Amino acid sequence: MPKMKTKSSAKKRFKVTATGKVVGGYAGKRHGMIKRSTKFIRDARGTRVLSEPDQKLAKTYMPYAR
């Protein structure tokens, strides 16, 4: 049986923690930052743990990152 391929876009955007949770960046920070509030920019710094449905989806893209 051949190996399953990992989605290249997913491996660049997400990381799986030691406990199996998926970590990724915040959305909405690419452009148009002048109209965003300072609170949004501050809160969207760094990475966050994805929601359960999004984690399930991201893990299907990365079959060996468990």
All heavy atoms as TSV, in Angstrom:
chain	resi	resn	atom	element	x	y	z
A	1	MET	N	N	0.846	-1.180	0.000
A	1	MET	CA	C	0.000	0.000	0.000
A	1	MET	C	C	0.893	1.247	0.000
A	1	MET	O	O	1.794	1.367	0.831
A	1	MET	CB	C	-0.873	-0.024	1.250
A	1	MET	CG	C	-2.037	0.902	1.239
A	1	MET	SD	S	-3.252	0.396	0.037
A	1	MET	CE	C	-4.359	1.746	0.112
A	2	PRO	N	N	0.657	2.212	-0.893
A	2	PRO	CA	C	1.484	3.420	-0.904
A	2	PRO	C	C	1.173	4.326	0.286
A	2	PRO	O	O	0.099	4.256	0.873
A	2	PRO	CB	C	1.106	4.104	-2.221
A	2	PRO	CG	C	-0.233	3.572	-2.555
A	2	PRO	CD	C	-0.301	2.194	-1.998
A	3	LYS	N	N	2.149	5.165	0.592
A	3	LYS	CA	C	1.963	6.107	1.694
A	3	LYS	C	C	0.992	7.204	1.284
A	3	LYS	O	O	0.905	7.562	0.114
A	3	LYS	CB	C	3.298	6.759	2.052
A	3	LYS	CG	C	4.285	5.838	2.715
A	3	LYS	CD	C	5.530	6.627	3.050
A	3	LYS	CE	C	6.560	5.737	3.697
A	3	LYS	NZ	N	7.812	6.476	3.946
A	4	MET	N	N	0.269	7.730	2.290
A	4	MET	CA	C	-0.612	8.867	2.042
A	4	MET	C	C	0.229	10.129	1.991
A	4	MET	O	O	1.237	10.240	2.690
A	4	MET	CB	C	-1.652	8.984	3.160
A	4	MET	CG	C	-2.639	7.851	3.189
A	4	MET	SD	S	-3.674	7.900	4.655
A	4	MET	CE	C	-4.566	9.398	4.392
A	5	LYS	N	N	-0.172	11.075	1.168
A	5	LYS	CA	C	0.577	12.322	1.056
A	5	LYS	C	C	0.020	13.367	2.017
A	5	LYS	O	O	-1.181	13.461	2.221
A	5	LYS	CB	C	0.513	12.854	-0.375
A	5	LYS	CG	C	1.398	12.086	-1.329
A	5	LYS	CD	C	1.616	12.883	-2.583
A	5	LYS	CE	C	2.682	12.220	-3.434
A	5	LYS	NZ	N	2.976	13.029	-4.625
A	6	THR	N	N	0.929	14.156	2.577
A	6	THR	CA	C	0.567	15.285	3.425
A	6	THR	C	C	0.331	16.494	2.541
A	6	THR	O	O	1.069	16.721	1.586
A	6	THR	CB	C	1.706	15.583	4.414
A	6	THR	OG1	O	1.886	14.451	5.253
A	6	THR	CG2	C	1.398	16.801	5.265
A	7	LYS	N	N	-0.727	17.258	2.847
A	7	LYS	CA	C	-0.973	18.495	2.104
A	7	LYS	C	C	0.123	19.491	2.456
A	7	LYS	O	O	0.326	19.808	3.630
A	7	LYS	CB	C	-2.328	19.091	2.478
A	7	LYS	CG	C	-3.508	18.236	2.075
A	7	LYS	CD	C	-3.997	18.642	0.720
A	7	LYS	CE	C	-5.291	17.915	0.380
A	7	LYS	NZ	N	-5.657	18.083	-1.002
A	8	SER	N	N	0.821	19.994	1.443
A	8	SER	CA	C	1.928	20.914	1.679
A	8	SER	C	C	1.454	22.202	2.344
A	8	SER	O	O	2.161	22.778	3.181
A	8	SER	CB	C	2.625	21.244	0.367
A	8	SER	OG	O	3.294	20.110	-0.117
A	9	SER	N	N	0.268	22.658	1.978
A	9	SER	CA	C	-0.247	23.890	2.583
A	9	SER	C	C	-0.510	23.701	4.076
A	9	SER	O	O	-0.299	24.620	4.867
A	9	SER	CB	C	-1.512	24.343	1.871
A	9	SER	OG	O	-2.496	23.335	1.946
A	10	ALA	N	N	-0.963	22.516	4.470
A	10	ALA	CA	C	-1.266	22.265	5.878
A	10	ALA	C	C	0.000	22.166	6.714
A	10	ALA	O	O	0.048	22.680	7.831
A	10	ALA	CB	C	-2.082	20.983	6.009
A	11	LYS	N	N	1.032	21.526	6.185
A	11	LYS	CA	C	2.254	21.378	6.985
A	11	LYS	C	C	2.961	22.713	7.187
A	11	LYS	O	O	3.722	22.876	8.128
A	11	LYS	CB	C	3.191	20.349	6.380
A	11	LYS	CG	C	3.871	20.741	5.108
A	11	LYS	CD	C	4.720	19.582	4.594
A	11	LYS	CE	C	5.325	19.904	3.251
A	11	LYS	NZ	N	5.960	18.738	2.658
A	12	LYS	N	N	2.710	23.681	6.288
A	12	LYS	CA	C	3.302	24.999	6.440
A	12	LYS	C	C	2.521	25.857	7.438
A	12	LYS	O	O	3.075	26.779	8.023
A	12	LYS	CB	C	3.346	25.717	5.088
A	12	LYS	CG	C	4.295	25.076	4.105
A	12	LYS	CD	C	4.117	25.670	2.725
A	12	LYS	CE	C	4.905	24.865	1.703
A	12	LYS	NZ	N	4.613	25.282	0.327
A	13	ARG	N	N	1.235	25.582	7.608
A	13	ARG	CA	C	0.382	26.448	8.419
A	13	ARG	C	C	0.098	25.931	9.822
A	13	ARG	O	O	-0.166	26.720	10.730
A	13	ARG	CB	C	-0.950	26.652	7.703
A	13	ARG	CG	C	-0.868	27.574	6.517
A	13	ARG	CD	C	-2.148	27.514	5.700
A	13	ARG	NE	N	-2.155	28.502	4.646
A	13	ARG	CZ	C	-1.541	28.362	3.477
A	13	ARG	NH1	N	-0.851	27.259	3.238
A	13	ARG	NH2	N	-1.584	29.294	2.564
A	14	PHE	N	N	0.117	24.625	10.011
A	14	PHE	CA	C	-0.295	24.047	11.287
A	14	PHE	C	C	0.805	23.206	11.900
A	14	PHE	O	O	1.684	22.702	11.201
A	14	PHE	CB	C	-1.539	23.166	11.104
A	14	PHE	CG	C	-2.682	23.858	10.433
A	14	PHE	CD1	C	-3.176	23.408	9.227
A	14	PHE	CD2	C	-3.265	24.972	10.999
A	14	PHE	CE1	C	-4.229	24.040	8.602
A	14	PHE	CE2	C	-4.325	25.622	10.384
A	14	PHE	CZ	C	-4.801	25.144	9.183
A	15	LYS	N	N	0.715	23.050	13.225
A	15	LYS	CA	C	1.637	22.208	13.956
A	15	LYS	C	C	0.827	21.425	14.978
A	15	LYS	O	O	-0.120	21.963	15.566
A	15	LYS	CB	C	2.666	23.092	14.661
A	15	LYS	CG	C	3.848	22.337	15.252
A	15	LYS	CD	C	4.840	23.314	15.836
A	15	LYS	CE	C	4.596	23.440	17.320
A	15	LYS	NZ	N	5.607	24.220	18.029
A	16	VAL	N	N	1.177	20.162	15.185
A	16	VAL	CA	C	0.475	19.333	16.153
A	16	VAL	C	C	1.292	19.309	17.435
A	16	VAL	O	O	2.499	19.036	17.412
A	16	VAL	CB	C	0.258	17.903	15.608
A	16	VAL	CG1	C	-0.473	17.051	16.631
A	16	VAL	CG2	C	-0.534	17.941	14.319
A	17	THR	N	N	0.642	19.598	18.566
A	17	THR	CA	C	1.329	19.622	19.846
A	17	THR	C	C	1.534	18.194	20.353
A	17	THR	O	O	1.044	17.230	19.760
A	17	THR	CB	C	0.514	20.422	20.884
A	17	THR	OG1	O	-0.746	19.772	21.085
A	17	THR	CG2	C	0.296	21.844	20.414
A	18	ALA	N	N	2.237	18.067	21.460
A	18	ALA	CA	C	2.521	16.755	22.037
A	18	ALA	C	C	1.247	16.063	22.524
A	18	ALA	O	O	1.177	14.830	22.554
A	18	ALA	CB	C	3.514	16.896	23.184
A	19	THR	N	N	0.240	16.841	22.895
A	19	THR	CA	C	-1.019	16.257	23.362
A	19	THR	C	C	-1.987	15.976	22.218
A	19	THR	O	O	-3.089	15.494	22.452
A	19	THR	CB	C	-1.699	17.185	24.389
A	19	THR	OG1	O	-1.874	18.477	23.807
A	19	THR	CG2	C	-0.861	17.302	25.647
A	20	GLY	N	N	-1.606	16.329	20.979
A	20	GLY	CA	C	-2.444	16.032	19.823
A	20	GLY	C	C	-3.317	17.176	19.361
A	20	GLY	O	O	-4.117	16.999	18.440
A	21	LYS	N	N	-3.181	18.342	19.969
A	21	LYS	CA	C	-3.967	19.492	19.529
A	21	LYS	C	C	-3.267	20.152	18.347
A	21	LYS	O	O	-2.043	20.062	18.205
A	21	LYS	CB	C	-4.115	20.505	20.663
A	21	LYS	CG	C	-4.936	19.982	21.825
A	21	LYS	CD	C	-4.993	20.991	22.935
A	21	LYS	CE	C	-5.782	20.431	24.113
A	21	LYS	NZ	N	-5.736	21.322	25.268
A	22	VAL	N	N	-4.044	20.836	17.513
A	22	VAL	CA	C	-3.498	21.500	16.334
A	22	VAL	C	C	-3.417	22.996	16.605
A	22	VAL	O	O	-4.381	23.611	17.049
A	22	VAL	CB	C	-4.363	21.226	15.085
A	22	VAL	CG1	C	-3.762	21.883	13.858
A	22	VAL	CG2	C	-4.496	19.733	14.849
A	23	VAL	N	N	-2.247	23.574	16.333
A	23	VAL	CA	C	-1.985	24.984	16.581
A	23	VAL	C	C	-1.796	25.687	15.246
A	23	VAL	O	O	-1.162	25.155	14.340
A	23	VAL	CB	C	-0.722	25.150	17.455
A	23	VAL	CG1	C	-0.388	26.606	17.649
A	23	VAL	CG2	C	-0.908	24.476	18.783
A	24	GLY	N	N	-2.385	26.877	15.109
A	24	GLY	CA	C	-2.240	27.648	13.882
A	24	GLY	C	C	-2.361	29.133	14.156
A	24	GLY	O	O	-2.677	29.544	15.269
A	25	GLY	N	N	-2.103	29.919	13.137
A	25	GLY	CA	C	-2.159	31.362	13.267
A	25	GLY	C	C	-3.578	31.892	13.173
A	25	GLY	O	O	-4.515	31.147	12.883
A	26	TYR	N	N	-3.715	33.178	13.400
A	26	TYR	CA	C	-5.016	33.833	13.345
A	26	TYR	C	C	-5.329	34.267	11.922
A	26	TYR	O	O	-4.421	34.596	11.153
A	26	TYR	CB	C	-5.025	35.061	14.257
A	26	TYR	CG	C	-5.110	34.709	15.720
A	26	TYR	CD1	C	-3.967	34.411	16.447
A	26	TYR	CD2	C	-6.334	34.678	16.380
A	26	TYR	CE1	C	-4.045	34.093	17.786
A	26	TYR	CE2	C	-6.421	34.366	17.719
A	26	TYR	CZ	C	-5.266	34.072	18.417
A	26	TYR	OH	O	-5.352	33.754	19.749
A	27	ALA	N	N	-6.600	34.326	11.596
A	27	ALA	CA	C	-7.039	34.788	10.280
A	27	ALA	C	C	-7.238	36.301	10.305
A	27	ALA	O	O	-7.428	36.897	11.364
A	27	ALA	CB	C	-8.352	34.113	9.899
A	28	GLY	N	N	-7.178	36.913	9.136
A	28	GLY	CA	C	-7.494	38.332	9.009
A	28	GLY	C	C	-6.351	39.270	9.297
A	28	GLY	O	O	-6.578	40.413	9.684
A	29	LYS	N	N	-5.101	38.813	9.134
A	29	LYS	CA	C	-3.966	39.673	9.448
A	29	LYS	C	C	-3.051	39.918	8.248
A	29	LYS	O	O	-1.911	40.366	8.418
A	29	LYS	CB	C	-3.133	39.043	10.571
A	29	LYS	CG	C	-3.812	39.112	11.921
A	29	LYS	CD	C	-2.826	38.849	13.022
A	29	LYS	CE	C	-1.778	39.921	13.079
A	29	LYS	NZ	N	-0.783	39.708	14.139
A	30	ARG	N	N	-3.510	39.643	7.052
A	30	ARG	CA	C	-2.642	39.763	5.880
A	30	ARG	C	C	-2.575	41.187	5.332
A	30	ARG	O	O	-1.520	41.652	4.962
A	30	ARG	CB	C	-3.118	38.820	4.768
A	30	ARG	CG	C	-3.009	37.359	5.117
A	30	ARG	CD	C	-1.578	36.949	5.318
A	30	ARG	NE	N	-1.487	35.581	5.775
A	30	ARG	CZ	C	-0.415	35.060	6.347
A	30	ARG	NH1	N	0.648	35.792	6.552
A	30	ARG	NH2	N	-0.408	33.809	6.741
A	31	HIS	N	N	-3.698	41.848	5.264
A	31	HIS	CA	C	-3.722	43.209	4.730
A	31	HIS	C	C	-4.903	43.935	5.346
A	31	HIS	O	O	-5.737	43.341	6.014
A	31	HIS	CB	C	-3.824	43.211	3.197
A	31	HIS	CG	C	-5.031	42.512	2.687
A	31	HIS	ND1	N	-6.251	43.127	2.560
A	31	HIS	CD2	C	-5.234	41.220	2.302
A	31	HIS	CE1	C	-7.139	42.248	2.090
A	31	HIS	NE2	N	-6.549	41.085	1.945
A	32	GLY	N	N	-4.976	45.254	5.102
A	32	GLY	CA	C	-6.077	46.052	5.642
A	32	GLY	C	C	-6.005	46.225	7.139
A	32	GLY	O	O	-7.033	46.344	7.804
A	33	MET	N	N	-4.782	46.254	7.674
A	33	MET	CA	C	-4.633	46.350	9.122
A	33	MET	C	C	-4.983	47.745	9.658
A	33	MET	O	O	-5.239	47.906	10.840
A	33	MET	CB	C	-3.190	45.993	9.534
A	33	MET	CG	C	-2.795	44.574	9.160
A	33	MET	SD	S	-3.923	43.345	9.805
A	33	MET	CE	C	-3.465	43.359	11.499
A	34	ILE	N	N	-5.027	48.728	8.789
A	34	ILE	CA	C	-5.339	50.096	9.218
A	34	ILE	C	C	-6.779	50.196	9.725
A	34	ILE	O	O	-7.080	50.973	10.631
A	34	ILE	CB	C	-5.064	51.108	8.072
A	34	ILE	CG1	C	-4.923	52.517	8.600
A	34	ILE	CG2	C	-6.132	51.053	7.016
A	34	ILE	CD1	C	-3.574	52.841	9.147
A	35	LYS	N	N	-7.667	49.369	9.187
A	35	LYS	CA	C	-9.065	49.412	9.620
A	35	LYS	C	C	-9.350	48.471	10.786
A	35	LYS	O	O	-10.436	48.492	11.333
A	35	LYS	CB	C	-9.996	49.114	8.455
A	35	LYS	CG	C	-9.844	47.741	7.858
A	35	LYS	CD	C	-10.809	47.520	6.705
A	35	LYS	CE	C	-10.208	47.975	5.415
A	35	LYS	NZ	N	-10.910	47.482	4.236
A	36	ARG	N	N	-8.389	47.664	11.162
A	36	ARG	CA	C	-8.572	46.768	12.304
A	36	ARG	C	C	-8.314	47.552	13.599
A	36	ARG	O	O	-7.499	48.473	13.629
A	36	ARG	CB	C	-7.593	45.600	12.239
A	36	ARG	CG	C	-7.569	44.870	10.930
A	36	ARG	CD	C	-8.423	43.634	10.971
A	36	ARG	NE	N	-8.178	42.823	9.790
A	36	ARG	CZ	C	-8.996	42.749	8.758
A	36	ARG	NH1	N	-10.113	43.433	8.749
A	36	ARG	NH2	N	-8.711	41.989	7.729
A	37	SER	N	N	-8.976	47.122	14.643
A	37	SER	CA	C	-8.763	47.797	15.922
A	37	SER	C	C	-7.445	47.328	16.536
A	37	SER	O	O	-6.941	46.252	16.227
A	37	SER	CB	C	-9.909	47.492	16.886
A	37	SER	OG	O	-9.890	46.128	17.250
A	38	THR	N	N	-6.918	48.158	17.407
A	38	THR	CA	C	-5.668	47.815	18.089
A	38	THR	C	C	-5.853	46.568	18.936
A	38	THR	O	O	-4.937	45.750	19.056
A	38	THR	CB	C	-5.216	48.994	18.970
A	38	THR	OG1	O	-5.233	50.183	18.189
A	38	THR	CG2	C	-3.821	48.768	19.492
A	39	LYS	N	N	-7.032	46.404	19.504
A	39	LYS	CA	C	-7.333	45.234	20.322
A	39	LYS	C	C	-7.277	43.959	19.480
A	39	LYS	O	O	-6.746	42.938	19.912
A	39	LYS	CB	C	-8.705	45.383	20.961
A	39	LYS	CG	C	-9.084	44.246	21.887
A	39	LYS	CD	C	-10.464	44.482	22.470
A	39	LYS	CE	C	-10.842	43.440	23.491
A	39	LYS	NZ	N	-10.947	42.095	22.959
A	40	PHE	N	N	-7.830	44.017	18.264
A	40	PHE	CA	C	-7.801	42.853	17.381
A	40	PHE	C	C	-6.368	42.478	17.031
A	40	PHE	O	O	-5.989	41.299	17.082
A	40	PHE	CB	C	-8.588	43.125	16.095
A	40	PHE	CG	C	-8.436	42.034	15.072
A	40	PHE	CD1	C	-9.228	40.907	15.115
A	40	PHE	CD2	C	-7.477	42.130	14.075
A	40	PHE	CE1	C	-9.072	39.890	14.187
A	40	PHE	CE2	C	-7.314	41.131	13.135
A	40	PHE	CZ	C	-8.114	40.003	13.200
A	41	ILE	N	N	-5.560	43.473	16.663
A	41	ILE	CA	C	-4.170	43.222	16.281
A	41	ILE	C	C	-3.398	42.620	17.449
A	41	ILE	O	O	-2.612	41.686	17.292
A	41	ILE	CB	C	-3.502	44.521	15.786
A	41	ILE	CG1	C	-4.184	45.017	14.521
A	41	ILE	CG2	C	-2.025	44.320	15.540
A	41	ILE	CD1	C	-3.792	46.408	14.100
A	42	ARG	N	N	-3.632	43.133	18.630
A	42	ARG	CA	C	-2.944	42.642	19.830
A	42	ARG	C	C	-3.378	41.218	20.164
A	42	ARG	O	O	-2.549	40.363	20.498
A	42	ARG	CB	C	-3.223	43.590	20.995
A	42	ARG	CG	C	-2.414	43.313	22.236
A	42	ARG	CD	C	-2.595	44.407	23.267
A	42	ARG	NE	N	-3.991	44.571	23.653
A	42	ARG	CZ	C	-4.730	45.656	23.402
A	42	ARG	NH1	N	-4.214	46.674	22.747
A	42	ARG	NH2	N	-5.979	45.738	23.804
A	43	ASP	N	N	-4.683	40.947	20.082
A	43	ASP	CA	C	-5.200	39.620	20.432
A	43	ASP	C	C	-4.849	38.567	19.392
A	43	ASP	O	O	-4.784	37.372	19.706
A	43	ASP	CB	C	-6.717	39.676	20.608
A	43	ASP	CG	C	-7.127	40.422	21.857
A	43	ASP	OD1	O	-6.256	40.636	22.737
A	43	ASP	OD2	O	-8.306	40.805	21.960
A	44	ALA	N	N	-4.640	38.975	18.148
A	44	ALA	CA	C	-4.356	38.029	17.068
A	44	ALA	C	C	-2.865	37.760	16.892
A	44	ALA	O	O	-2.458	37.191	15.889
A	44	ALA	CB	C	-4.948	38.557	15.759
A	45	ARG	N	N	-2.077	38.168	17.849
A	45	ARG	CA	C	-0.634	37.932	17.806
A	45	ARG	C	C	-0.322	36.471	18.117
A	45	ARG	O	O	-1.012	35.858	18.929
A	45	ARG	CB	C	0.022	38.823	18.858
A	45	ARG	CG	C	1.347	39.410	18.454
A	45	ARG	CD	C	1.849	40.332	19.543
A	45	ARG	NE	N	1.427	41.700	19.334
A	45	ARG	CZ	C	1.303	42.609	20.286
A	45	ARG	NH1	N	1.531	42.288	21.545
A	45	ARG	NH2	N	0.931	43.827	20.001
A	46	GLY	N	N	0.686	35.913	17.480
A	46	GLY	CA	C	1.125	34.558	17.795
A	46	GLY	C	C	0.218	33.497	17.202
A	46	GLY	O	O	-0.328	33.655	16.117
A	47	THR	N	N	0.067	32.395	17.926
A	47	THR	CA	C	-0.728	31.263	17.442
A	47	THR	C	C	-1.815	30.927	18.453
A	47	THR	O	O	-1.815	31.420	19.570
A	47	THR	CB	C	0.159	30.024	17.227
A	47	THR	OG1	O	0.838	29.723	18.441
A	47	THR	CG2	C	1.159	30.245	16.124
A	48	ARG	N	N	-2.706	30.037	18.033
A	48	ARG	CA	C	-3.799	29.622	18.910
A	48	ARG	C	C	-4.125	28.165	18.624
A	48	ARG	O	O	-3.781	27.621	17.575
A	48	ARG	CB	C	-5.034	30.471	18.675
A	48	ARG	CG	C	-5.628	30.238	17.296
A	48	ARG	CD	C	-6.792	31.140	17.016
A	48	ARG	NE	N	-7.164	30.982	15.621
A	48	ARG	CZ	C	-8.321	30.490	15.220
A	48	ARG	NH1	N	-9.226	30.136	16.079
A	48	ARG	NH2	N	-8.577	30.372	13.950
A	49	VAL	N	N	-4.843	27.533	19.527
A	49	VAL	CA	C	-5.321	26.168	19.336
A	49	VAL	C	C	-6.591	26.229	18.508
A	49	VAL	O	O	-7.504	26.995	18.819
A	49	VAL	CB	C	-5.577	25.484	20.698
A	49	VAL	CG1	C	-6.153	24.098	20.503
A	49	VAL	CG2	C	-4.291	25.411	21.491
A	50	LEU	N	N	-6.662	25.433	17.458
A	50	LEU	CA	C	-7.826	25.434	16.579
A	50	LEU	C	C	-9.030	24.822	17.281
A	50	LEU	O	O	-8.883	24.047	18.237
A	50	LEU	CB	C	-7.532	24.633	15.315
A	50	LEU	CG	C	-6.985	25.379	14.105
A	50	LEU	CD1	C	-5.678	26.049	14.430
A	50	LEU	CD2	C	-6.825	24.454	12.937
A	51	SER	N	N	-10.232	25.129	16.779
A	51	SER	CA	C	-11.453	24.542	17.321
A	51	SER	C	C	-11.498	23.058	16.950
A	51	SER	O	O	-10.794	22.610	16.048
A	51	SER	CB	C	-12.678	25.263	16.778
A	51	SER	OG	O	-12.754	25.084	15.381
A	52	GLU	N	N	-12.326	22.306	17.638
A	52	GLU	CA	C	-12.398	20.847	17.420
A	52	GLU	C	C	-12.716	20.465	15.975
A	52	GLU	O	O	-12.057	19.598	15.409
A	52	GLU	CB	C	-13.408	20.224	18.388
A	52	GLU	CG	C	-12.912	20.149	19.825
A	52	GLU	CD	C	-11.678	19.276	20.000
A	52	GLU	OE1	O	-11.570	18.236	19.310
A	52	GLU	OE2	O	-10.818	19.650	20.799
A	53	PRO	N	N	-13.738	21.091	15.326
A	53	PRO	CA	C	-14.003	20.731	13.931
A	53	PRO	C	C	-12.838	21.062	12.997
A	53	PRO	O	O	-12.539	20.294	12.076
A	53	PRO	CB	C	-15.239	21.565	13.570
A	53	PRO	CG	C	-15.866	21.912	14.857
A	53	PRO	CD	C	-14.757	22.008	15.847
A	54	ASP	N	N	-12.162	22.189	13.252
A	54	ASP	CA	C	-11.014	22.562	12.431
A	54	ASP	C	C	-9.827	21.640	12.679
A	54	ASP	O	O	-9.069	21.334	11.752
A	54	ASP	CB	C	-10.616	24.011	12.700
A	54	ASP	CG	C	-11.616	25.000	12.135
A	54	ASP	OD1	O	-12.397	24.609	11.236
A	54	ASP	OD2	O	-11.631	26.159	12.591
A	55	GLN	N	N	-9.666	21.191	13.913
A	55	GLN	CA	C	-8.588	20.253	14.221
A	55	GLN	C	C	-8.795	18.941	13.480
A	55	GLN	O	O	-7.841	18.373	12.933
A	55	GLN	CB	C	-8.540	19.970	15.723
A	55	GLN	CG	C	-7.898	21.048	16.533
A	55	GLN	CD	C	-7.701	20.653	17.966
A	55	GLN	OE1	O	-7.387	19.507	18.260
A	55	GLN	NE2	N	-7.891	21.587	18.876
A	56	LYS	N	N	-10.023	18.476	13.449
A	56	LYS	CA	C	-10.338	17.219	12.759
A	56	LYS	C	C	-10.005	17.327	11.270
A	56	LYS	O	O	-9.445	16.410	10.666
A	56	LYS	CB	C	-11.812	16.895	12.963
A	56	LYS	CG	C	-12.212	15.510	12.557
A	56	LYS	CD	C	-13.653	15.227	12.923
A	56	LYS	CE	C	-14.048	13.826	12.503
A	56	LYS	NZ	N	-15.445	13.545	12.803
A	57	LEU	N	N	-10.335	18.470	10.684
A	57	LEU	CA	C	-10.066	18.712	9.275
A	57	LEU	C	C	-8.563	18.794	9.006
A	57	LEU	O	O	-8.057	18.203	8.051
A	57	LEU	CB	C	-10.759	20.003	8.850
A	57	LEU	CG	C	-10.922	20.269	7.375
A	57	LEU	CD1	C	-11.780	19.179	6.735
A	57	LEU	CD2	C	-11.548	21.620	7.154
A	58	ALA	N	N	-7.840	19.508	9.854
A	58	ALA	CA	C	-6.397	19.672	9.661
A	58	ALA	C	C	-5.658	18.348	9.826
A	58	ALA	O	O	-4.671	18.100	9.139
A	58	ALA	CB	C	-5.860	20.701	10.644
A	59	LYS	N	N	-6.136	17.488	10.713
A	59	LYS	CA	C	-5.480	16.209	10.915
A	59	LYS	C	C	-5.663	15.267	9.728
A	59	LYS	O	O	-4.825	14.398	9.497
A	59	LYS	CB	C	-5.999	15.550	12.199
A	59	LYS	CG	C	-5.413	16.168	13.445
A	59	LYS	CD	C	-5.888	15.461	14.689
A	59	LYS	CE	C	-5.264	16.076	15.912
A	59	LYS	NZ	N	-5.693	15.393	17.146
A	60	THR	N	N	-6.747	15.433	8.980
A	60	THR	CA	C	-6.911	14.617	7.769
A	60	THR	C	C	-5.921	15.037	6.702
A	60	THR	O	O	-5.529	14.224	5.872
A	60	THR	CB	C	-8.344	14.728	7.202
A	60	THR	OG1	O	-8.614	16.064	6.848
A	60	THR	CG2	C	-9.365	14.226	8.185
A	61	TYR	N	N	-5.504	16.307	6.715
A	61	TYR	CA	C	-4.522	16.802	5.759
A	61	TYR	C	C	-3.107	16.346	6.113
A	61	TYR	O	O	-2.243	16.303	5.260
A	61	TYR	CB	C	-4.539	18.330	5.695
A	61	TYR	CG	C	-5.833	18.916	5.196
A	61	TYR	CD1	C	-6.242	20.167	5.623
A	61	TYR	CD2	C	-6.630	18.242	4.283
A	61	TYR	CE1	C	-7.429	20.732	5.157
A	61	TYR	CE2	C	-7.800	18.794	3.827
A	61	TYR	CZ	C	-8.206	20.035	4.255
A	61	TYR	OH	O	-9.361	20.582	3.797
A	62	MET	N	N	-2.882	16.060	7.400
A	62	MET	CA	C	-1.548	15.643	7.862
A	62	MET	C	C	-1.653	14.282	8.538
A	62	MET	O	O	-1.701	14.193	9.766
A	62	MET	CB	C	-0.992	16.679	8.846
A	62	MET	CG	C	-0.895	18.080	8.277
A	62	MET	SD	S	-0.148	19.240	9.407
A	62	MET	CE	C	-1.321	19.294	10.735
A	63	PRO	N	N	-1.702	13.208	7.772
A	63	PRO	CA	C	-1.949	11.888	8.378
A	63	PRO	C	C	-0.840	11.386	9.283
A	63	PRO	O	O	-1.100	10.567	10.162
A	63	PRO	CB	C	-2.116	10.975	7.164
A	63	PRO	CG	C	-1.445	11.682	6.049
A	63	PRO	CD	C	-1.571	13.137	6.332
A	64	TYR	N	N	0.398	11.863	9.121
A	64	TYR	CA	C	1.520	11.341	9.919
A	64	TYR	C	C	1.972	12.306	11.004
A	64	TYR	O	O	2.940	12.011	11.701
A	64	TYR	CB	C	2.686	10.993	8.995
A	64	TYR	CG	C	2.293	9.955	7.976
A	64	TYR	CD1	C	2.154	10.288	6.644
A	64	TYR	CD2	C	2.020	8.647	8.359
A	64	TYR	CE1	C	1.782	9.333	5.706
A	64	TYR	CE2	C	1.629	7.686	7.440
A	64	TYR	CZ	C	1.524	8.041	6.113
A	64	TYR	OH	O	1.138	7.098	5.208
A	65	ALA	N	N	1.323	13.431	11.157
A	65	ALA	CA	C	1.720	14.407	12.172
A	65	ALA	C	C	0.982	14.174	13.468
A	65	ALA	O	O	0.427	15.076	14.071
A	65	ALA	CB	C	1.454	15.817	11.656
A	66	ARG	N	N	0.914	12.949	13.920
A	66	ARG	CA	C	0.232	12.611	15.180
A	66	ARG	C	C	1.237	12.005	16.085
A	66	ARG	O	O	1.286	11.666	17.080
A	66	ARG	CB	C	-0.926	11.669	14.912
A	66	ARG	CG	C	-1.991	12.318	14.055
A	66	ARG	CD	C	-3.083	11.356	13.712
A	66	ARG	NE	N	-3.943	11.960	12.717
A	66	ARG	CZ	C	-4.960	11.354	12.174
A	66	ARG	NH1	N	-5.277	10.136	12.511
A	66	ARG	NH2	N	-5.691	11.953	11.264
